[in-house]
């Protein structure tokens, strides 16, 4: 039976919305004004969905035109691995690529313009994570779609599973929840871990990892959230002027 990955993505997204909305209302970490930027967050969400659909369409077309015969032996071997192994490889590989892309966005003035809108978040909760510019979403969606679909040849169902895991971590890292992560904080990032990265002043160039904190540890950008007081302001050092919002939304 053919499974449309979009059905898997929609089901995973709706389920995560219900879980995190209930969780944040039951055990909030901070007082959050959800209405402060809701309209712009909704617009950003629509832009992110558009970018995802564009990249998925491009990669699907590339897969159809290239065909399995165009793959080198190494890629053919990867594609022969069990589905669970390929999903794991996809998650780790995409995470590694996005770690360096994220660092580049902070290091390059041009790339920072694609990312600054995401750092304008002043109230972190599950939906705020979708505040990304058009160019940011396009940049991130290239490895997120090309590696699973074009390189590893994940089936639609496997692609949906990988998406559900990735989007689930995005919900977690931006969530406004109280929870004792214990040993898990050494394996995957927590809200406290990523909140440090969204500080308005210190630590903006730390804790870049999208999923696995091991990259920050290996490459010298790790800050232990347990060693930082959780009372810092979030957002950009300077207020965002209304006239700058359209360009920030575009990422230019």
C-alpha positions, -999 to +999 in steps of 0.1 A: +000+000+000+014+034-010+016+059+019+017+096+012+045+111+034+024+142+037-003+123+055+023+110+080+036+146+084+002+160+090-007+133+115+026+137+134+022+175+135-014+174+148-004+149+174+025+169+186+005+201+187-021+185+210+006+170+233+028+201+236-002+225+240-015+204+269+020+200+284+028+237+282-004+247+298+000+222+326+036+227+334+049+260+319+085+270+324+081+307+320+052+332+317+046+335+279+026+360+260+014+338+231-005+366+214+025+390+212+037+377+178+010+352+168+001+368+135+037+370+124+043+334+136+014+322+116+027+339+085+062+324+092+046+290+095+029+294+061+062+304+046+080+274+062+053+250+048+057+266+013+095+261+014+091+225+025+067+218-003+090+234-029+121+215-017+101+182-015+089+188-051+124+195-064+139+165-047+111+142-059+117+154-094+154+148-091+148+113-078+125+105-107+149+118-133+181+103-118+169+068-111+187+042-090+211+034-119+227+068-115+239+060-080+275+051-072+282+019-055+287+035-020+252+050-022+238+018-035+252+000-004+236+026+019+203+022+002+205-016+008+206-011+046+175-019+067+150+010+069+156+017+106+193+020+099+187+044+070+164+066+091+190+068+119+217+076+093+195+103+078+188+119+112+225+120+122+237+132+088+211+159+084+218+170+120+255+173+113+250+193+081+225+216+099+249+222+128+274+236+104+248+255+084+236+270+117+271+280+127+276+296+092+245+316+097+260+332+128+294+337+113+285+352+079+267+386+078+248+375+046+237+342+061+228+359+093+201+379+075+184+345+066+184+336+103+179+368+123+141+365+121+143+333+140+163+350+168+136+377+171+116+353+193+111+368+227+086+342+240+096+306+235+069+280+231+062+252+207+049+273+179+076+299+180+100+275+165+084+280+132+094+316+130+118+313+102+124+334+071+118+321+036+155+317+027+162+301+061+135+275+054+147+268+019+183+264+031+173+240+058+149+220+037+175+211+011+195+187+033+163+177+052+147+164+019+177+156-003+195+133+022+166+111+032+150+110-003+178+113-028+208+099-010+192+072+012+161+065-008+137+064+022+102+052+013+073+076+019+065+059+052+102+060+063+104+097+052+073+104+073+088+087+103+121+107+100+101+139+096+080+130+127+112+126+148+127+158+135+097+179+140+092+163+174+126+175+185+118+210+171+088+211+193+109+200+223+137+225+218+113+255+217+088+242+243+080+262+274+078+232+298+092+221+331+107+186+329+136+168+345+155+155+315+181+136+335+206+116+314+185+123+282+200+158+281+233+143+272+217+125+242+193+150+227+189+188+233+163+200+258+143+233+259+169+247+284+197+238+261+182+256+231+169+285+251+204+295+259+211+299+222+182+323+220+195+346+247+194+383+237+230+389+248+253+362+259+255+326+245+240+334+211+270+317+195+267+286+216+245+254+215+239+253+178+230+216+176+195+209+162+191+175+178+224+160+191+245+180+216+275+159+208+283+183+179+286+213+203+308+193+226+331+181+198+335+215+181+337+238+212+303+255+211+287+237+241+273+255+272+259+234+300+224+247+307+227+236+343+255+262+348+234+291+335+206+309+354+174+307+335+163+343+339+179+359+308+159+378+282+153+362+248+154+378+213+177+402+196+197+429+214+180+456+195+142+460+190+128+449+156+114+479+138+082+473+119+097+485+086+124+457+088+099+429+093+092+422+055+129+419+047+135+397+078+106+375+068+122+371+033+156+366+049+174+392+028 
